[in-house]
Amino acid sequence: MPSQFGQDQLVLQLLNGQRNGYFLDTGAADGLRSSNTALLEREFGWRGLCVEPNTTFYQRLIRNRNCQCLNACLYDRVADLPFLEAAGTLGGLVNAFAPAQLAHAVRTQRLTLDAAGHPPLVSKRTMTLATALSQARAPAVIDYWSLDTEGSELALLRSFPFERHTFNIITVEHNHQPARAAIRGFLEARGFIFVTAWFIDDCYLRAAAFPRRHAGSVVWRRRY
């Protein structure tokens, strides 16, 4: 299945069709539908780690993909937190949702609210990215990170273990929420360059990882 907005094709363009790379897919869902990493694994020999907190999606994920898969809810700290699993691909940690985002998930998925007006929630024990990457024995350099965790993206970026790992390309979902500007500011302060925007995703690359021959394509993509 193709990625949602052509993220996999852009990654391959920026990396000159690189084979045998390494990806991190956080919010992998079933690993096929609108997957940003399935093509990289199946057609280009990439290895990687797919992380999915939703139990139902995770069972599909391990059937659909051959890479390492982890059933975990990633966050910037370890805690037992309320999770909106009933919302499917729109589900996530409730405390990371913007108010409009939670309302959209409830409305779109037609969730039943309780007497207090709350949607059905489950408790998830969270895990940090540092632990997940350590358990997966991930390499120091991750070629591509697909970050789509329905509201907790900024928290995960801020807690990324830069002392042990880095990533060369990232696509990050923002859903037009206020955190989008903070995400950009954080990444640019870390030496990343904004490449292009899709409907609800932005793409950045780590400037130090790319030779000068990529400069023209990056500028072109920034006008896209």
Residue pairs with C-beta under 8 A, 6 or more apart in sequence:
1 32
1 33
1 34
1 35
1 38
2 8
2 34
2 39
3 9
3 34
3 35
3 36
3 38
3 39
4 34
4 36
4 198
4 201
5 198
5 199
5 201
6 198
7 36
7 146
7 171
7 198
7 201
7 203
8 36
8 37
8 38
8 39
8 40
10 171
10 195
10 196
10 203
10 221
11 36
11 40
11 143
11 144
11 169
11 171
12 18
12 40
12 44
13 217
14 169
14 195
14 205
14 210
14 214
14 217
14 218
15 21
15 143
15 144
15 168
15 169
17 44
18 44
18 143
19 44
19 45
19 46
20 44
20 45
20 46
20 47
21 40
21 44
21 46
21 47
21 143
21 144
22 46
22 47
22 48
22 138
22 139
22 141
22 142
22 143
22 144
23 37
23 40
23 41
23 46
23 47
23 48
23 49
23 67
23 142
23 143
23 144
23 145
23 146
24 48
24 49
24 51
24 133
24 138
24 142
24 144
24 145
24 146
24 167
25 31
25 35
25 36
25 37
25 48
25 49
25 50
25 51
25 145
25 146
26 51
26 74
26 129
26 145
26 146
26 147
26 148
26 149
26 156
27 51
27 52
27 146
27 147
27 148
27 149
27 150
27 173
28 35
28 37
28 50
28 51
28 52
28 57
28 61
28 65
28 69
28 146
29 35
29 52
29 54
29 57
29 61
29 89
30 57
30 60
30 61
30 64
31 38
31 50
31 52
31 60
31 61
31 64
31 65
31 69
32 38
32 60
32 64
32 65
36 144
36 146
36 148
36 171
37 46
37 48
37 50
37 67
37 144
37 146
38 64
38 65
40 46
40 48
40 144
41 47
41 48
41 65
41 66
41 67
46 67
46 143
47 67
47 68
48 67
48 68
49 67
49 68
49 69
49 70
49 132
49 133
49 136
49 138
50 61
50 65
50 67
50 68
50 69
50 70
51 69
51 70
51 72
51 74
51 132
52 58
52 61
52 69
52 70
52 71
53 71
53 72
53 73
53 74
53 83
53 85
53 91
53 92
53 124
54 85
54 88
54 91
55 71
55 85
57 88
57 89
58 69
58 71
61 69
62 69
68 136
70 132
70 135
70 136
72 126
72 127
72 132
73 81
73 83
73 93
73 124
73 125
73 126
73 127
74 126
74 127
74 128
74 129
74 132
74 149
74 152
74 156
75 81
75 93
75 96
75 126
75 127
75 128
75 152
75 155
75 156
75 159
76 128
76 152
76 155
76 156
76 158
76 159
77 126
77 128
77 159
78 125
78 126
78 127
78 128
79 125
79 126
80 123
80 124
80 125
80 126
81 93
81 94
81 95
81 123
81 124
81 126
82 93
82 94
82 95
82 121
82 122
82 123
82 124
83 91
83 92
83 93
83 94
83 121
83 122
83 123
83 124
84 90
84 91
84 92
84 93
84 94
84 97
84 102
84 105
84 119
84 120
84 121
85 91
85 120
85 121
85 122
85 124
86 109
86 111
86 119
86 120
87 105
87 106
87 108
87 109
87 111
87 119
88 109
90 104
90 105
90 108
90 109
90 150
91 105
91 150
92 149
92 150
92 151
92 152
93 124
93 126
93 149
93 150
93 151
93 152
94 102
94 121
96 149
96 150
96 151
96 152
96 155
97 105
97 150
97 151
98 151
98 175
98 177
98 178
98 179
100 177
101 150
101 151
101 175
101 177
102 119
105 111
105 119
105 150
106 113
106 119
111 119
111 120
112 119
112 120
113 119
114 120
128 159
129 156
129 159
129 160
129 161
130 159
130 161
130 164
133 161
133 164
133 165
138 165
139 165
140 164
140 165
140 166
141 165
141 166
141 167
141 168
141 209
142 165
142 166
142 167
142 168
143 167
143 168
143 169
144 167
144 168
144 169
144 170
144 171
145 167
145 169
145 170
145 171
146 170
146 171
147 153
147 156
147 157
147 170
147 171
147 172
147 173
148 172
148 173
148 201
149 156
149 173
150 173
150 175
151 175
151 177
151 179
153 172
153 173
153 174
153 179
153 183
154 179
154 182
154 183
154 186
157 172
157 183
157 186
157 187
158 186
162 190
166 206
167 206
168 205
168 206
168 209
168 210
169 203
169 204
169 205
169 206
170 187
170 192
170 203
170 204
170 205
171 201
171 202
171 203
172 183
172 201
172 202
172 203
172 204
173 200
173 201
174 180
174 183
174 200
174 201
174 202
175 200
176 200
180 202
183 202
184 194
184 202
184 204
187 194
187 204
188 194
188 204
190 206
191 206
191 207
191 208
192 204
192 205
192 206
192 207
193 204
193 205
193 206
193 207
193 218
194 202
194 203
194 204
194 222
195 203
195 204
195 205
195 218
195 221
195 222
196 202
196 203
196 221
196 222
196 224
197 203
203 221
205 218
210 218
